[in-house]
Amino acid sequence: DADVTQTPRNRITKTGKRIMLECSQTKGHDRMYWYRQDPGLGLRLIYYSFDVKDINKGEISDGYSVSRQAQAKFSLSLESAIPNQTALYFCATSDGWGYTFGSGTRLTVV
Amino acid sequence: DAKTTQPTSMDCAEGRAANLPCNHSTISGNEYVYWYRQIHSQGPQYIIHGLKNNETNEMASLIITEDRKSSTLILPHATLRDTAVYYCIVRVEGAGSARQLTFGSGTQLTVLP
């Protein structure tokens, strides 16, 4: 099994719909992150969490929310999806040193 | 975190060494140099990191200049599967670090047959 698992792998949704992307990790790390990647660009941080009670906004948090349900689970929600949220989304975990990334969720908002 | 500068793209012949440079002239004494790569649309993958000594692992070698203002990632025998975007990142690490990872644009390495 992968260290960081993201579901779904691909999703097409309509404008205005609420959608949740899920992430779970088996690394036992406290720190978890959600990144977004647009074609030809590097990764941009959406939200991050250093433990279950700690949630922090990244550089592009508008239009997104997160939930840290447990040490191993960190979900990203789009409350009302819009087309410019079409992107590749990555979850990551870290022990403060190296980062381990999931395989990504490709989200298309039509 | 210190800013890094990398070439936008590089080519390398299969079987040859790939040398990817990174400038980080504003690096501070407690900042590490990290390298990650991202194969098309997959999650980024950790390669190697170092503080001031050269480092080697099963994937690559990291050469850091004595003044630490630049470094080179070396893939000793590049294969087609090494075609990816390579990111050089400079940051403070360790349990006390509260900083998130910031990716720039990286270097697109293309390994040619």
Interface residues (C-beta under 8 A of the other chain):
Chain A: V4 Y33 Y35 L41 G42 L43 R44 L45 Y48 F50 G58 L88 F90 A92 S94 D95 G96 W97 G98 Y99 T100 F101 G102 S103 G104 R106
Chain B: Y34 Y36 S41 Q42 G43 P44 Q45 Y46 H49 Y87 E93 G94 A95 G96 S97 A98 Q100 L101 T102 F103 G104 S105 G106
